[in-house]
Amino acid sequence: MRVVRGLQVLSLSLALLGAAVSAKEAAPLAQDPALEKKVMEISKELRCLVCQNQTIADSDAELAHDLRREVRDMVKKGMNQDQIVAFMEQRYGDFVRYRPAFKLSTLFLWLGPMLLFAVALSVLYRNVLRKRKTVDDTQPLSEEEKKRLAALMAQADEAGVKKS
Amino acid sequence: MSRFVPLLVFLLLAGFLLVGLFLKPSEIPSPFINKPAPAFQLNSLSDPAQKLSPENLRGKVWLLNVWASWCVSCRQEHPVLVQFSKSKLVPIYGLNYKDEPADGMNWLKQLGDPYTMSIVDRDGRVGIDYGVYGVPETFIIDKQGIIRHKVIGPVSPSSLKDCVVPLVKGLNAEDPAQPQTKAEVPKACA
């Protein structure tokens, strides 16, 4: 009986130890939720250079992992978002910004879609105007138009007769 | 006239797409071109007591090749570098990036060592300072410690012949005191 009790105590303490160990492993993330939130916020502004359509917050690439570590260290040192983005830009170029900066070389990137929309709108507008002009059914038919209509109707009747 | 508009729009679009076929989106232009090589001080792979810093290489043209034993394309590149190192045209320094030093040593023992010295960047911090985002990458650095070109991906025999060798020869002939000797980066490097 005593042996069984001893084993129970042992297994319980082992389980507790296991829980303590795993809690320790997760510590860096849980340690400071405010810091981690800030790190993720900044990470969302940075593009992962390996999988280019992901941010380093989303990417599981080795490099993204290292860059997040770098961001975490910089936040700990008290650097703000602009300084951290500038640090990355200095090393990886404009491309590292997930949202491209608004400047001369990216003007077309930012304004292009609006420009295209304006062009499409003006084409649509002009087409609608032209249709209005050509289909003007408020006026009665002129003599000439009446003659053309009669000729067309006669042609249609003739074709109908032939068919049946 | 206006009936040609769709044709013109089509040709414009086709032109954009044609140019797009020849772009390499995976090759991100390095902001370090024509900028000083970032400073570091790292231990040698073969002899941890020895250290290397770019300052030590002032006055020399040198290559910094980023490699790792876990990197698949490095295996493709390695024999090219071993062959090239025999020409003794330029010293090649290896940045052993995020690698187990023992694995790195084994790799050099098995496949040959083209490097004047390999240095250990265990946690990849120097890699980040150099804007490394894929391995292998090769930086070409001039006598004044300025990065003049970066080869992204494995160096091939053809890129060696058309880009690296002519550029290194040009840089070797440069005299920092005389601006007119400044070498051009060969077109094949683009």
Chai-1 contact restraints between the chains, C-beta under 6 A:
chainA,res_idxA,chainB,res_idxB,connection_type,confidence,min_distance_angstrom,max_distance_angstrom,comment,restraint_id
A,L49,B,Y133,contact,1.0,0.0,6.0,A-B,restraint_1
A,L63,B,Y133,contact,1.0,0.0,6.0,A-B,restraint_2
A,D66,B,G124,contact,1.0,0.0,6.0,A-B,restraint_3
A,E70,B,I128,contact,1.0,0.0,6.0,A-B,restraint_4
A,R91,B,G131,contact,1.0,0.0,6.0,A-B,restraint_5
A,Y92,B,G131,contact,1.0,0.0,6.0,A-B,restraint_6
A,G93,B,P31,contact,1.0,0.0,6.0,A-B,restraint_7
A,F95,B,I28,contact,1.0,0.0,6.0,A-B,restraint_8
